[in-house]
Amino acid sequence: MSRAGKYPVKLKDGVSAAIANDTLTIKGPKGEIKIPLDTKHAGLVDVVIDADHVVVTPKDAEDKTSRAMWGTMTRNVRAAVEGVSDGFAKEMYMKGVGYKASVNGNKLVLVAGYSHDVIMNIPDGLTVQMGDAPTEFIIRGIDKCLVGQFADKVHKVRKADPYKGKGIFYKGERIRRKEGKKK
């Protein structure tokens, strides 16, 4: 039994939901997110809109895949409601000699210890805001998946080094430091 899918998703103030052409559209003050309902796995659940709730139920309660998609679809709807009302953000920082980041139009420029600058295109729907220091930045957007994917892409440019403690980190991330080679 899905614990995530058991409870209906409450629509926050200023957020509306509609189903048309096998697509669930959630609109809010920050934007609009469309969730397809006609894909192979999304077709295993029923989505119904009641007044100020979105209710997801499995089509076949005995089917394991249907129950799994029940929880997944409920979490997707919940993330969409939160995204269009509040948005999502990933705070990141860089640590290392000469490391810095800057935003140039639609591009994120990272100086991360390579012989060249790493230039990354910022996807549509996301914004990158610089923090107090040139080594801090925040990735913001309404789509939780897109924010996480882009943050992971940036994180992989220079993974954290457990010996020297430098690299690109998520705010609050802790790496386990290792002791270097002894003579």
BAFI-3210 file (N, C-alpha, C; in Angstrom, 3 decimals, decimal comma, padded with zeros to 6 digits):
// residues 183
n [1|2|3|4|5|6|7|8|9|10|11|12|13|14|15|16|17|18|19|20|21|22|23|24|25|26|27|28|29|30|31|32|33|34|35|36|37|38|39|40|41|42|43|44|45|46|47|48|49|50|51|52|53|54|55|56|57|58|59|60|61|62|63|64|65|66|67|68|69|70|71|72|73|74|75|76|77|78|79|80|81|82|83|84|85|86|87|88|89|90|91|92|93|94|95|96|97|98|99|100|101|102|103|104|105|106|107|108|109|110|111|112|113|114|115|116|117|118|119|120|121|122|123|124|125|126|127|128|129|130|131|132|133|134|135|136|137|138|139|140|141|142|143|144|145|146|147|148|149|150|151|152|153|154|155|156|157|158|159|160|161|162|163|164|165|166|167|168|169|170|171|172|173|174|175|176|177|178|179|180|181|182|183]
n.u [000,851|000,592|002,065|002,549|000,698|-001,742|-002,943|-004,800|-003,728|-003,487|-004,555|-002,886|-003,491|-004,318|-003,547|-004,437|-005,965|-006,367|-007,725|-007,090|-007,062|-005,609|-003,705|-002,528|-002,797|-001,251|-001,579|-000,142|001,001|003,719|004,022|003,364|002,802|002,835|001,631|001,889|-000,685|-001,005|001,064|002,850|003,215|001,902|-000,661|-001,645|-002,919|-005,694|-006,609|-008,242|-009,953|-011,041|-012,818|-010,718|-008,633|-006,419|-006,877|-005,351|-005,649|-005,065|-005,615|-005,785|-005,768|-004,465|-002,309|001,169|002,822|000,979|000,314|002,785|003,075|001,033|001,925|004,128|002,986|001,392|003,362|004,606|002,545|002,246|004,786|004,619|002,544|003,735|005,894|004,770|003,685|005,559|008,141|011,411|014,728|018,255|021,029|024,409|027,995|031,452|034,729|038,074|041,308|041,173|038,701|035,580|032,332|030,095|027,349|026,446|024,340|022,478|024,074|026,064|029,093|031,862|034,786|036,868|039,349|040,342|042,122|040,627|037,627|034,527|031,643|028,237|025,024|022,112|019,154|015,866|013,371|014,742|016,626|019,705|021,148|023,512|025,320|026,387|029,190|031,634|031,809|029,488|026,221|022,750|020,409|017,342|013,872|010,664|010,194|010,895|012,407|013,938|015,460|016,975|018,354|019,939|021,474|022,883|024,374|026,039|027,354|028,853|030,849|033,123|033,773|033,643|036,735|038,057|040,523|041,761|039,639|038,346|036,220|032,938|030,097|026,947|024,949|025,286|026,176|028,319|031,544|033,421|036,486|039,696|042,727|045,943|048,718|051,239|054,663]
n.v [-001,178|002,187|004,769|007,382|007,925|007,670|009,941|012,795|015,459|018,688|021,702|024,728|028,186|030,224|028,405|026,351|023,473|021,437|019,033|018,042|016,668|014,294|015,339|016,718|019,879|022,242|025,338|028,286|031,103|031,337|030,053|027,457|023,965|020,973|017,719|014,684|012,274|010,098|008,342|005,173|004,220|006,202|005,778|003,847|004,797|006,680|010,056|012,538|015,602|017,247|019,866|021,519|019,715|017,228|014,014|010,905|007,634|004,090|002,115|-000,641|-002,175|-004,469|-004,853|-004,605|-002,736|-000,753|000,151|001,184|003,280|004,845|006,084|007,429|009,156|010,720|012,025|013,447|015,215|016,597|017,833|019,473|021,221|022,484|023,634|025,534|027,288|027,972|027,377|025,909|025,531|025,183|025,529|026,256|026,011|026,849|025,603|026,232|027,220|030,059|029,368|030,248|031,553|032,812|034,565|034,947|036,355|033,941|031,929|029,940|030,488|028,777|028,781|026,430|025,290|024,124|024,246|025,841|027,864|026,615|026,590|026,663|026,158|027,651|026,002|026,539|027,966|027,910|029,822|031,318|032,616|034,751|034,509|035,963|035,845|035,376|032,693|031,445|030,376|030,205|027,953|028,252|027,368|026,188|023,552|020,685|018,443|019,383|021,404|019,868|018,164|019,969|021,082|018,808|018,354|020,603|020,091|017,850|018,918|019,559|017,386|016,832|016,715|014,340|014,424|016,958|018,654|020,343|021,625|021,505|022,083|021,142|023,271|022,638|020,078|017,501|016,259|013,307|013,597|012,419|010,966|011,866|010,379|008,726|009,045]
n.w [000,000|-000,850|000,911|000,290|-001,697|-000,482|000,645|-000,415|-002,632|-001,562|-002,982|-002,978|-002,004|-004,735|-006,616|-009,312|-010,847|-013,768|-016,043|-019,270|-022,506|-021,806|-020,032|-017,068|-015,876|-013,932|-012,537|-011,218|-009,178|-009,909|-012,317|-014,753|-014,858|-016,696|-016,551|-018,093|-018,650|-020,205|-020,614|-020,520|-017,836|-016,318|-017,066|-015,429|-013,258|-011,856|-012,079|-010,345|-009,923|-007,122|-005,849|-003,981|-004,027|-005,385|-006,344|-006,469|-007,609|-007,744|-010,707|-010,669|-007,758|-006,970|-008,597|-008,674|-010,013|-010,621|-008,065|-007,324|-009,144|-008,266|-005,886|-006,983|-008,920|-007,248|-005,737|-007,807|-008,543|-006,134|-005,962|-008,198|-007,455|-005,258|-006,580|-008,426|-006,642|-004,556|-005,525|-006,251|-004,962|-005,181|-003,301|-003,841|-003,536|-004,137|-003,546|-003,344|-004,597|-006,518|-007,560|-008,907|-009,771|-012,277|-013,776|-017,058|-018,934|-020,424|-019,567|-017,388|-015,970|-014,959|-013,087|-012,372|-011,722|-014,023|-017,200|-018,725|-018,822|-017,662|-019,417|-019,105|-020,441|-019,197|-018,520|-019,996|-017,960|-015,615|-013,229|-012,337|-009,553|-008,188|-005,113|-001,971|-002,071|-004,729|-005,076|-004,445|-005,356|-006,429|-007,664|-009,172|-009,756|-011,075|-011,599|-010,002|-010,752|-012,938|-011,716|-009,919|-011,717|-013,210|-011,164|-010,377|-012,660|-012,637|-010,247|-010,939|-012,498|-011,039|-008,825|-005,263|-003,608|-001,544|-000,293|-000,454|-000,010|-001,782|-004,434|-006,006|-004,153|-002,616|-000,607|002,773|002,355|003,350|003,157|003,607|004,927|003,937|005,063|003,954|002,055|003,917|004,938]
ca.u [000,000|001,373|001,845|002,558|-000,495|-002,950|-003,532|-004,972|-002,850|-004,270|-004,132|-002,662|-004,183|-003,821|-003,152|-005,586|-005,631|-007,341|-007,340|-007,540|-006,242|-004,707|-002,648|-002,899|-002,147|-001,302|-001,193|000,021|001,589|005,067|004,025|002,466|003,457|001,957|002,004|001,159|-001,383|-001,209|002,240|002,642|003,072|000,901|-001,971|-002,012|-003,605|-006,743|-006,427|-009,526|-009,850|-012,166|-012,783|-009,371|-007,738|-006,192|-006,871|-004,778|-005,980|-004,611|-006,695|-005,857|-005,136|-003,694|-001,129|002,295|003,245|-000,064|000,465|004,016|002,806|000,111|002,764|004,965|002,163|001,005|004,538|004,796|001,521|002,596|005,941|004,151|001,785|004,707|006,725|004,088|003,342|006,754|009,358|012,464|016,050|019,422|022,140|025,683|029,173|032,695|035,830|039,350|042,053|040,797|037,382|034,517|031,240|029,431|026,257|026,596|023,147|021,847|025,147|026,749|030,528|032,535|036,234|036,944|040,657|040,747|042,860|039,627|036,390|033,440|030,464|027,056|023,778|021,075|017,931|014,675|012,596|015,607|017,435|020,846|021,360|024,774|025,203|027,190|030,558|031,652|031,843|028,171|025,123|021,498|019,668|015,922|012,934|009,403|010,211|011,828|013,280|014,850|016,386|017,881|019,212|020,943|022,378|023,750|025,290|027,029|028,104|029,775|031,947|034,286|033,293|034,383|037,944|038,111|041,859|042,048|038,433|037,908|035,279|031,642|029,301|025,622|024,951|024,972|026,793|029,556|032,311|034,294|037,873|040,605|044,102|046,829|049,731|052,264|056,004]
ca.v [000,000|003,412|005,761|008,694|008,095|007,538|011,236|013,675|016,630|019,917|022,821|025,920|029,395|030,746|027,302|025,654|022,272|021,065|017,890|018,162|015,942|013,398|016,126|017,447|021,181|022,923|026,739|029,030|032,424|031,292|029,464|026,363|022,683|019,983|016,336|013,806|011,148|009,051|007,500|003,763|004,050|007,135|005,226|002,860|005,484|007,639|011,349|013,237|016,887|017,568|021,226|022,039|018,573|016,334|012,665|009,898|006,280|003,077|001,466|-002,021|-002,165|-005,699|-004,807|-003,980|-001,570|000,256|000,730|001,968|004,518|005,618|006,934|008,281|010,205|011,630|012,853|014,368|016,256|017,396|018,652|020,496|022,222|023,261|024,385|026,711|028,234|028,444|027,180|025,097|026,135|024,423|026,429|025,593|026,843|026,282|025,756|025,950|028,412|030,596|028,917|031,251|031,368|034,046|034,377|035,834|036,171|032,633|030,966|029,888|030,350|028,245|028,670|025,333|024,652|023,575|025,200|026,640|028,093|025,711|027,398|025,805|026,841|027,516|025,563|027,387|027,697|028,023|031,018|031,161|033,883|034,738|034,752|037,059|035,691|034,881|031,232|030,958|030,651|029,507|027,548|028,321|027,021|025,622|022,114|020,065|017,543|020,185|022,059|018,839|017,678|020,976|021,171|017,646|018,586|021,569|019,386|016,908|019,627|019,331|016,692|017,106|015,933|014,001|014,651|018,389|019,354|021,368|021,173|022,186|021,445|021,622|023,881|021,650|018,793|017,240|015,154|012,671|013,868|011,284|011,304|011,676|009,339|008,967|008,607]
ca.w [000,000|-000,938|001,962|-000,352|-002,512|000,325|000,982|-001,571|-002,685|-001,375|-003,810|-002,168|-002,468|-006,000|-007,496|-009,899|-011,613|-014,797|-016,871|-020,659|-023,478|-021,072|-019,405|-015,861|-015,898|-012,636|-012,709|-009,976|-009,349|-010,486|-013,654|-015,099|-015,082|-017,322|-016,262|-019,025|-018,037|-021,205|-020,781|-020,158|-016,392|-015,786|-017,398|-014,416|-012,161|-012,186|-011,428|-010,251|-009,220|-006,248|-005,278|-003,756|-003,877|-006,516|-005,792|-007,361|-007,164|-008,708|-011,463|-010,185|-006,438|-006,778|-009,464|-007,981|-010,786|-010,463|-006,729|-007,332|-009,879|-007,427|-005,045|-007,827|-009,508|-006,172|-005,440|-008,932|-008,429|-004,949|-006,327|-009,142|-006,683|-004,483|-007,514|-008,988|-005,575|-003,840|-006,305|-005,670|-005,047|-004,727|-003,007|-004,083|-003,375|-004,646|-002,610|-003,989|-004,972|-007,820|-007,989|-008,863|-010,718|-012,702|-014,720|-018,202|-019,755|-020,280|-019,367|-016,104|-016,226|-013,784|-013,078|-011,408|-011,675|-015,311|-018,022|-019,425|-018,089|-018,022|-019,725|-019,151|-020,767|-018,173|-019,200|-019,902|-016,755|-014,449|-013,071|-011,434|-008,863|-007,457|-003,683|-001,416|-002,546|-006,112|-005,082|-004,037|-006,290|-006,154|-008,858|-008,840|-010,809|-010,587|-011,841|-009,059|-011,495|-013,741|-010,780|-009,432|-012,797|-013,544|-010,015|-010,434|-013,780|-012,144|-009,198|-011,576|-013,157|-010,166|-007,632|-004,045|-003,415|-000,124|000,258|-000,339|000,422|-002,727|-005,443|-006,022|-003,118|-002,258|000,722|003,791|002,042|004,069|002,602|004,581|004,577|004,061|005,402|002,812|002,119|004,925|004,535]
c.u [000,895|001,041|001,785|001,256|-001,789|-003,686|-003,677|-004,043|-003,711|-003,689|-004,018|-003,442|-003,526|-003,375|-004,409|-005,094|-006,744|-006,800|-007,945|-006,554|-005,192|-003,496|-003,214|-002,101|-002,344|-000,735|-001,121|000,680|002,964|005,110|003,053|003,286|002,424|002,506|001,210|000,544|-001,549|000,024|001,953|002,376|002,032|-000,510|-002,459|-002,769|-004,706|-006,480|-007,751|-009,306|-011,144|-011,928|-011,357|-008,364|-007,566|-006,028|-006,352|-005,113|-005,474|-005,802|-006,880|-005,077|-004,281|-002,391|-000,020|002,764|002,246|000,046|001,715|003,792|001,826|000,910|003,594|004,164|001,715|002,158|004,806|003,800|001,841|003,776|005,533|003,389|002,741|005,555|006,050|003,696|004,587|008,025|010,367|013,800|017,102|020,546|023,435|026,822|030,398|033,803|037,109|040,007|041,662|039,438|036,389|033,487|030,683|028,337|026,412|025,421|022,476|022,881|025,728|028,213|031,205|034,041|036,528|038,267|041,091|041,524|041,919|038,424|035,336|032,188|029,282|025,836|022,769|019,787|016,785|013,889|013,422|016,295|018,573|021,143|022,652|024,532|026,068|028,632|030,530|031,710|030,497|027,123|023,932|020,809|018,201|015,070|011,668|009,345|011,302|012,856|014,342|015,883|017,424|018,844|020,306|021,947|023,359|024,789|026,413|027,936|029,161|030,922|033,228|033,773|034,197|035,571|038,087|039,477|042,137|040,846|037,992|036,995|034,027|030,716|027,873|025,746|024,518|025,583|028,107|030,259|033,198|035,726|038,724|042,000|044,976|047,850|050,798|053,604|056,495]
c.v [001,240|004,350|007,160|008,951|008,099|008,858|012,106|014,882|017,878|021,017|024,063|027,094|029,906|029,674|026,603|024,464|021,970|019,881|018,083|017,422|015,054|014,117|016,834|018,745|021,845|024,320|027,410|030,364|032,413|030,699|028,320|025,098|021,718|018,595|015,435|012,618|009,976|008,177|006,098|003,614|004,988|006,644|004,181|003,470|006,390|008,917|012,090|014,529|017,120|018,951|021,760|020,919|017,863|014,944|011,694|008,525|005,275|002,451|000,024|-002,100|-003,406|-005,704|-004,011|-002,703|-000,428|000,933|001,597|003,309|005,415|006,584|007,900|009,446|011,210|012,562|013,853|015,525|017,182|018,333|019,766|021,600|023,100|024,143|025,635|027,710|028,811|028,374|026,323|025,790|025,166|025,438|025,646|026,565|026,084|026,540|025,342|027,246|028,836|030,156|030,067|030,954|032,730|033,682|035,415|035,585|034,846|031,533|031,086|029,592|029,934|028,212|027,664|024,575|023,969|024,635|026,128|026,857|027,101|026,564|026,456|026,646|026,595|027,133|026,561|026,986|027,762|029,372|030,693|032,535|033,770|035,095|035,926|037,027|035,188|033,360|030,629|031,311|029,767|029,214|027,485|027,939|026,423|024,112|021,473|019,192|018,327|020,885|021,049|018,336|018,680|021,128|020,000|017,787|019,547|020,893|018,458|017,591|019,447|018,719|016,992|016,156|015,608|014,244|016,126|019,213|020,454|020,763|022,025|021,396|021,980|022,254|022,823|020,282|018,659|016,071|014,585|012,870|012,628|011,788|011,007|010,583|009,708|008,454|007,497]
c.w [000,000|000,209|001,366|-001,094|-001,739|000,527|-000,261|-001,475|-002,600|-002,248|-002,930|-002,745|-003,745|-006,972|-008,005|-010,712|-012,605|-015,584|-018,252|-021,553|-022,798|-020,485|-018,191|-015,863|-014,548|-012,834|-011,348|-010,240|-010,020|-011,885|-013,792|-015,366|-015,659|-017,039|-017,203|-018,285|-018,991|-021,430|-020,255|-018,656|-015,780|-016,083|-016,400|-013,239|-012,703|-011,406|-011,504|-009,468|-008,450|-005,657|-005,114|-003,492|-005,221|-005,913|-006,853|-006,777|-008,199|-009,430|-011,005|-008,878|-006,188|-007,579|-008,780|-008,698|-010,645|-009,098|-006,645|-008,031|-009,132|-006,558|-005,860|-008,403|-008,440|-005,812|-006,569|-008,863|-007,256|-005,242|-007,286|-008,410|-005,883|-005,395|-008,042|-007,907|-004,902|-004,680|-005,550|-005,863|-004,540|-004,537|-003,150|-003,820|-003,871|-003,628|-003,325|-004,414|-006,382|-008,321|-007,881|-009,939|-011,099|-013,691|-015,814|-019,139|-019,446|-020,021|-017,962|-016,406|-014,923|-014,017|-011,977|-011,465|-012,953|-016,087|-018,784|-018,506|-018,579|-018,197|-019,917|-019,502|-019,652|-018,888|-019,033|-018,664|-015,484|-014,432|-012,116|-010,873|-008,071|-005,998|-003,254|-001,928|-003,991|-006,208|-004,702|-005,095|-005,955|-007,481|-008,465|-010,046|-010,213|-010,752|-010,991|-009,771|-012,275|-012,870|-010,302|-010,485|-013,133|-012,405|-010,014|-011,546|-013,368|-011,122|-009,799|-012,311|-012,354|-008,874|-006,448|-003,912|-001,927|000,515|000,487|000,099|-000,513|-003,772|-005,431|-005,105|-003,108|-000,873|001,729|003,530|002,812|003,386|003,699|004,135|004,822|004,381|004,204|003,052|003,146|004,422|005,411]
res [m|s|r|a|g|k|y|p|v|k|l|k|d|g|v|s|a|a|i|a|n|d|t|l|t|i|k|g|p|k|g|e|i|k|i|p|l|d|t|k|h|a|g|l|v|d|v|v|i|d|a|d|h|v|v|v|t|p|k|d|a|e|d|k|t|s|r|a|m|w|g|t|m|t|r|n|v|r|a|a|v|e|g|v|s|d|g|f|a|k|e|m|y|m|k|g|v|g|y|k|a|s|v|n|g|n|k|l|v|l|v|a|g|y|s|h|d|v|i|m|n|i|p|d|g|l|t|v|q|m|g|d|a|p|t|e|f|i|i|r|g|i|d|k|c|l|v|g|q|f|a|d|k|v|h|k|v|r|k|a|d|p|y|k|g|k|g|i|f|y|k|g|e|r|i|r|r|k|e|g|k|k|k]
***
